[in-house]
Structure formats: C-alpha cells, structure tokens
C-alpha cells in the first residue's frame, strides 16, 4: 500500500519520457522578477531583479566570460546585462540591464532566519524545483578571505548538474544562491519515500522522485546584506567588522580575540588579543560562530556595546562598527 505522504510527494511530478517535469508553484507570479542568462543561446542560470532601474543579481558561476551578458526576459525579449560588481564573499554578482525591462518586478530578500525541514525552491530556466532545508546556520568558510559565513544545507530531488548556478526563493522572496553541490550520501532513508531494500546486486531501485542531492546555499542573513548593499547608491556590499579574528575561548563560553588589526574599530577602543567577547548588543556569544553571525547582523557606522572578559574581569566598551568590502 502506498502511503499518503508518498502520493503527496509524487503528485507534484509527472513523467515525460524518462524526465521528470519541474514543479511550478507560484512561478507565474515570480517569473517577472527573473531573466534567463544565456551563453551562445544556451541557458546557464537566472538573474533576479532587485531594483526597478534595471539592476539584477546572479550567481557568479552562471556568467559566461563576456563583457556583456545576454539574457531573456519573461516576455521573450533579449536584454543585455553588464556585470558591475562581484562580491567575492557571497559569490553574488550585480548586473545592470543596458535597456529597460518591460514589466520587471523587483524581488525582495527574504526575512532573516531559517529552520530545519523548511521548503524553499530552486529557480531554474524551466521553473521551480522543491528543496528542503536540512540544517540552517551552518558555518561556511570563504576560501580567499577565510571569512566565516552562515549557510543552509538543502536537499534537492533533481540531477545535481542542473543546480550548479541557481538561485533560491522562499515564497515570493529571494532566499539565496547555491555555493556548492555534491551527491547526497543516503545514509538514512526518509520513510515517506517507501524505498525498498537494496537489490542483491547493490543497485537501489525506488519509488517517487529522483535520488536526492545536497546543496549549500547562502543564508537569508547573508543574502539580505548583499541585496541591501547592491541596492544602495554605492552599489557595494559592506560587511560589518570590528577588525579582530577570534577562536573559541578555551576556558569559558565566548569568542577569544586572537588578533587585532591596527587602526581598526577594536584597536581604537583598546580591545586586545586574549580578551574574551561574551556578548554583543546584549546577545550572548558562546563561541567564534556566534561572534561571526552576530556581527553579520550589525550595521556599519553604528555604535554597539561589546562585553568582554580580560584576565577574568568583565568590562564593556562601545565600538563604532567598521566595514569591509571583501
């Protein structure tokens, strides 16, 4: 007997030859916010409109190596796009349309925060594909700058090659972009998929959608920061910083300062290597990841309260948040 959950899962898919058609919930209302990036007439990814004056964001990996990028709007009109910014931390590229895009609707970044088992959608040239958030707020490290960023780990039911350059939405809002993707090692089996035992040959046959793959997606907090920067008059992403590097405090909860950059906001107020940051603006800091995530939510040029322990003694300083553009 097939479970109701399995029927609900497979109802959104239909077989066309050996291919599964793509889910399209809310696609009609979303498609005016996207254009399809092309290289030699072949779709390579999607760009999302963030400003009615013709500014778009896209996954950097979706762009062909050209000065002007061809794209096709929801009405079938070809729109030239010029890359003007590349944020190396997030991998989001800002593009400007060389002419107006009739009927384009800016998309807003989604609200901060995510949760396990939340449903989001990958945006492909053919429409939307369902994905499930396995874990949210996981630490990711940007290779060049060694900056910690929060990422979501998502599971998708589709050939992983189709997702290499995609964006994700939550409802009608922009959630993030794919960072990396690899086959999901199916150590556990979701009961609703009603997978039978492996065949003696070692091959697995199963019912329902394709075998899932795992993807790493920028968190809503990071996406919101990028869109806010790209929508500003400077068209530049500004990352809030104190000018310190931290590790987990060895003897207590907190983030222990390892280095302080000269002339940084931290050095101006006298923070030193060895100080243990225990809270920022009243938010408790348990480790270096708490420190990174809390700083990501601050605004450059704002004044924040930072509580530290120095030689076991508490003190609080007011710091003007700096900014970094990489």
C-alpha positions in Angstrom: 0.0 0.0 0.0 1.4 3.4 -1.0 1.4 6.0 1.8 -0.5 9.3 1.6 2.8 11.1 2.1 4.3 9.4 -0.9 1.3 10.3 -3.0 1.6 13.9 -1.9 5.3 13.9 -2.8 4.9 12.4 -6.2 1.8 14.4 -7.1 3.9 17.4 -7.9 5.9 15.5 -10.5 5.0 13.9 -13.8 7.0 11.6 -16.1 7.7 12.8 -19.6 9.7 10.0 -21.2 12.5 9.4 -18.8 12.5 13.0 -17.5 10.6 14.5 -14.6 8.7 17.7 -15.2 9.5 20.7 -13.0 7.3 21.9 -10.1 5.8 25.3 -10.9 4.1 26.6 -7.7 3.8 30.4 -7.8 6.0 30.6 -10.9 3.6 32.8 -12.8 3.9 35.5 -10.1 7.7 35.1 -9.8 8.8 35.0 -13.4 8.5 38.8 -13.9 11.4 39.1 -11.3 13.8 36.9 -13.3 15.6 36.8 -16.6 17.4 33.8 -18.0 21.2 34.2 -18.6 22.4 32.7 -21.8 25.7 31.7 -23.4 25.5 31.1 -27.2 21.8 30.7 -26.8 22.1 28.1 -24.1 20.6 28.9 -20.6 23.3 29.0 -17.9 21.3 30.4 -14.9 19.0 33.0 -13.7 19.3 36.7 -12.6 16.9 38.3 -10.1 15.8 41.9 -10.4 16.4 43.9 -7.2 15.9 47.4 -8.4 13.3 48.8 -10.9 16.1 50.8 -12.5 17.4 47.6 -14.1 19.8 46.1 -11.5 20.0 42.3 -11.2 21.9 39.8 -9.0 23.1 36.4 -10.2 25.3 33.5 -9.1 28.8 34.4 -10.4 29.2 30.8 -11.7 26.3 31.4 -14.1 28.0 34.1 -16.1 29.9 33.4 -19.3 33.3 35.1 -19.7 31.9 38.1 -21.6 31.8 41.8 -21.1 28.1 41.9 -21.9 25.8 39.1 -20.9 22.8 38.1 -22.9 19.6 37.4 -21.1 16.0 36.7 -22.0 13.1 38.3 -20.0 9.8 36.6 -19.2 8.3 38.2 -22.3 10.9 36.7 -24.6 12.8 39.9 -25.1 16.6 39.7 -25.2 18.2 42.0 -22.5 21.9 42.8 -22.5 23.4 42.8 -18.9 26.7 44.3 -17.9 28.4 43.0 -14.7 29.4 45.9 -12.5 30.2 44.3 -9.1 31.4 40.8 -7.9 31.1 40.2 -4.2 33.8 37.5 -3.6 32.4 36.6 -0.1 28.9 35.6 -1.2 29.5 34.9 -4.9 26.7 37.2 -5.9 27.3 39.4 -9.0 25.5 42.7 -9.6 24.5 43.3 -13.2 22.9 46.3 -14.9 20.4 46.0 -17.8 21.5 48.0 -20.8 17.9 48.9 -21.5 14.6 48.8 -19.7 13.0 45.5 -19.0 9.2 45.9 -19.6 7.2 44.5 -16.7 10.2 43.6 -14.5 9.2 43.3 -10.8 12.0 43.7 -8.2 12.2 40.8 -5.7 13.0 41.5 -2.1 15.3 39.4 0.1 13.5 37.1 2.5 13.3 37.7 6.2 16.3 36.5 8.3 16.4 33.1 9.8 15.6 29.6 8.6 14.6 26.3 10.1 15.0 22.6 9.5 12.5 20.9 7.2 11.6 24.3 5.7 10.6 24.2 2.0 12.3 26.5 -0.4 12.6 26.5 -4.2 15.4 26.5 -6.7 14.8 28.8 -9.6 15.7 27.3 -13.0 15.1 28.5 -16.6 12.3 25.9 -16.7 10.7 26.9 -13.5 10.8 26.0 -9.8 12.1 22.8 -8.1 11.3 22.0 -4.5 14.2 21.8 -1.9 14.1 21.1 1.8 16.4 22.8 4.4 18.2 20.1 6.3 20.2 22.4 8.5 20.3 26.2 8.8 23.0 28.5 10.2 25.9 26.1 9.5 29.4 27.6 9.3 30.9 28.1 5.9 34.4 29.4 5.2 35.2 31.7 2.3 38.4 30.3 0.8 40.1 33.6 -0.1 39.4 35.7 2.9 38.8 32.9 5.5 35.6 34.8 6.5 33.0 32.7 8.3 29.6 32.9 6.7 26.3 31.1 7.6 25.0 28.7 5.1 22.0 26.4 4.8 22.3 22.8 3.8 19.5 21.8 1.5 18.3 18.6 -0.2 17.0 18.6 -3.8 15.4 16.0 -5.9 16.9 16.5 -9.3 20.0 15.9 -11.3 22.7 17.9 -9.5 24.2 19.3 -12.7 21.1 21.4 -13.2 21.6 23.3 -10.0 25.2 24.5 -10.4 24.3 28.2 -11.0 20.8 28.5 -9.5 19.1 31.0 -7.1 16.6 30.0 -4.4 13.4 31.6 -3.2 11.2 31.3 -0.1 7.7 32.1 -1.1 8.0 35.2 -3.3 11.3 36.4 -1.7 14.9 35.7 -2.6 16.5 33.2 -0.2 20.0 32.8 -1.5 22.3 31.2 -4.1 23.9 27.8 -4.4 27.5 27.7 -3.2 28.4 24.1 -3.8 26.7 20.9 -4.6 27.6 17.2 -4.3 25.8 13.9 -4.3 24.0 13.2 -1.1 25.2 10.0 0.6 22.0 8.4 1.5 22.9 7.1 5.0 19.3 7.4 6.2 16.1 6.9 4.2 13.0 9.1 4.5 10.2 6.8 5.4 7.6 8.6 3.2 9.6 7.6 0.1 8.9 4.0 0.7 12.3 2.8 -0.5 12.6 -1.0 -0.8 15.6 -2.9 0.4 18.7 -2.7 -1.8 18.8 -5.3 -4.6 21.4 -8.1 -4.2 23.5 -6.5 -7.0 23.9 -3.4 -4.8 21.8 -1.3 -7.1 18.9 0.6 -5.5 15.5 0.9 -7.1 12.9 3.2 -5.5 9.6 4.9 -6.0 9.0 8.6 -6.2 11.3 11.5 -7.1 14.9 11.2 -8.1 17.6 10.3 -5.6 18.3 13.5 -3.6 21.4 15.6 -3.7 22.7 18.0 -1.1 23.5 21.7 -1.8 25.0 24.5 0.2 23.1 27.8 0.0 23.8 31.3 1.3 21.8 32.1 4.4 18.9 34.6 4.3 21.0 36.9 6.5 23.9 37.0 4.0 21.6 37.4 1.1 19.8 40.3 2.8 23.2 42.0 3.4 24.2 41.6 -0.2 20.9 42.9 -1.7 21.0 45.9 0.7 24.5 46.8 -0.4 23.8 46.3 -4.1 20.5 48.4 -3.8 22.4 51.3 -2.1 23.6 54.3 -4.0 27.2 52.9 -3.8 26.1 49.6 -5.3 28.6 47.9 -2.9 28.3 45.3 -0.3 29.7 46.4 3.1 30.5 43.7 5.7 30.4 44.9 9.3 33.6 44.3 11.2 35.4 45.0 14.4 38.9 44.3 13.0 39.6 41.1 15.0 40.0 37.4 14.5 38.6 35.1 17.1 38.7 31.5 18.2 36.6 29.6 20.8 37.5 30.7 24.3 39.5 27.7 25.9 38.3 28.1 29.5 34.8 29.6 29.2 32.0 30.4 26.9 32.9 33.2 24.5 35.0 34.2 21.5 38.6 34.9 22.4 40.3 37.6 20.4 43.3 36.2 18.6 44.5 39.3 16.6 43.5 43.0 16.4 44.1 44.9 13.2 45.9 48.2 13.5 43.6 51.3 13.4 40.6 49.1 13.4 37.4 49.8 15.5 38.6 47.2 18.1 42.0 48.8 18.4 40.6 52.3 18.8 38.6 51.2 22.0 41.6 49.2 23.4 40.5 45.6 22.8 43.4 43.3 23.0 44.4 39.7 22.0 43.3 37.4 24.8 40.1 39.4 25.6 37.1 37.1 25.5 33.9 38.6 23.9 30.9 37.4 25.9 28.1 39.5 24.4 27.3 42.0 21.6 24.4 44.3 22.0 23.0 42.0 24.7 23.3 38.9 22.5 25.3 36.2 24.3 28.4 35.0 22.5 29.2 31.3 23.2 31.9 30.8 20.5 33.5 32.2 17.3 30.5 31.2 15.2 28.1 33.2 17.5 30.5 36.2 17.1 30.5 35.9 13.3 26.7 35.5 13.0 26.0 38.4 15.4 28.5 40.7 13.7 26.8 40.0 10.4 23.6 41.5 11.7 25.2 44.8 12.7 25.2 48.0 10.6 28.5 49.7 9.6 28.9 53.1 11.3 26.6 52.1 14.1 27.7 52.1 17.7 27.4 48.8 19.5 28.0 47.5 23.1 30.6 44.8 23.4 31.1 42.9 26.7 34.5 41.2 27.3 36.4 39.4 29.9 40.0 40.5 30.4 42.0 38.4 32.9 38.7 37.2 34.2 37.3 40.7 34.9 34.3 42.0 33.0 34.3 45.2 31.1 32.1 46.8 28.4 33.1 49.0 25.5 31.2 51.0 22.9 32.5 50.4 19.4 31.7 52.1 16.1 31.3 49.2 13.6 33.7 49.3 10.7 33.1 47.9 7.2 35.0 45.7 4.8 34.2 45.1 1.1 35.7 41.6 0.8 
